[in-house]
Amino acid sequence: MNAPPPHATIKAVVPAERRSKLTTLRYVLRNPLEGWPEEVYSAPMVRTRTMGHPTLFVMDPDLIREVMVEKADAFHKDPATKRALGPALGRGILTADGAHWRWQRRLASPVFRHENVQTFLPAIVAAAGRTHDEWADAEGRQIDVLHAMMRTTFDIIIQTMLAGAPDMDVDRVAESITAYLRTSGWAVAMALLRAPSWMPYPGRRRARRSGSYLRGALQQAITARRDSGASGSDLTGLLLAASDPETGQRMEDGDIVDNLLTFIAAGHETTSLTLSWSFYLLSRHPEVEAKVLAEIAAVAPQGVGPEHIERLVYTRQVVQEAMRLYPPASVLMRLAVADLTIGAEVVPAGTTVILPVFAIHHHEALWTDPYDFDPDRFGPEAVKARHRYAYIPFGAGPRICIGMGFALLEATAILATLIARYRLTPVRDTPPRPLLHVTLRPDGGMPMRIARRAARTR
């Protein structure tokens, strides 16, 4: 039943205690997953040093709750994350701390209420339908499913977030995001070395150009919206109209750019990856794929529509299990800004605390057969029996991903629409190597071959 596990391809070769600074940098630049101590897959907590800095890996769910919920105010975003993402995302919800983060979160939270997200479903299903139609011309050919999913999710972004910017260059935006993330390892390495922010590194100039293009394109869209006097029910319109329920403060254009870029990077990139891994896993597990197809046929015999998505329970479980095995956000990092304890461990201010999400989701003490693909792990009873903080693909606590509901509905809708009519088979015999550069990408993309399923009544 089970595809070859990814673990053997990412386990560290050199034990942490014997690594030189040069070896650590190689891991950071090549694939940080390969640099984690082997014990993160079995121990509750691992204390080590990274480039001479105190570092604490936390895997135990009770301790995760301490870090992310009970003592969240004692932590800030770590400098490496800010250095890697700040030039593009500014000080939006993902990168801000303290009061600046809190007021943005209060202002944006109503935008992602369930009733608002539901209004986006017709646009999501329509975009999935357009990809469905495009795939008819690619039948029998090899495509990069990751690239196809990037285009689909960006189509959704245009409709749900940027309805006033229909002429935005989709391919250039996608390329700019990829180019920016590709250099993130160097940005993190510079932060670990405590190098000054002006210090050059390979790809830095291109990454800056990509970030500038993304910010400029969004600023033009916001300016055009303001000049038109139209509000609109897309995300841009909702942010332009929103005000802090406590203070009445509104977002300036720069704040809106920061947060739109955050939502685009998070929603576009991470959902595309989730879908790519989902298609791959289903291709390797035909018995699971058959259950998905049976559910779709029972719920939506005439074709998937907006009204069907929340009833596709097992299909959603497939998405959730794909995010367990291949979490797009595979690591969460925090910096302790005050002395504190986590469990029985004293954690001095200045310690980097790492929640290695990939390892937590494959932890032998938390999951039975952790490398097996089993969507039944997300049935109601299984979820109830499991610790809340053993599964954290969207983070946890007050900073849990604000777009979680949107992302799950989007991924379920796209997967159901496409898998019902097309069978995808991998081109490569070996599993894609998970490569962590801010998000968890399949190294070399996700090349698969398309075949149309036997037609059914739509």
Beta strands, then each sheet from edge to edge (+ up, - down):
strand 1: 45-50
strand 2: 53-58
strand 3: 75-77
strand 4: 142-144
strand 5: 332-336
strand 6: 340-342
strand 7: 345-347
strand 8: 352-355
strand 9: 422-426
strand 10: 434-436
strand 11: 440-442
strand 12: 447-452
sheet 1: 1+ 2- 8- 5+ 3-
sheet 2: 4+ 12- 9+
sheet 3: 6+ 7-
sheet 4: 10+ 11-
end
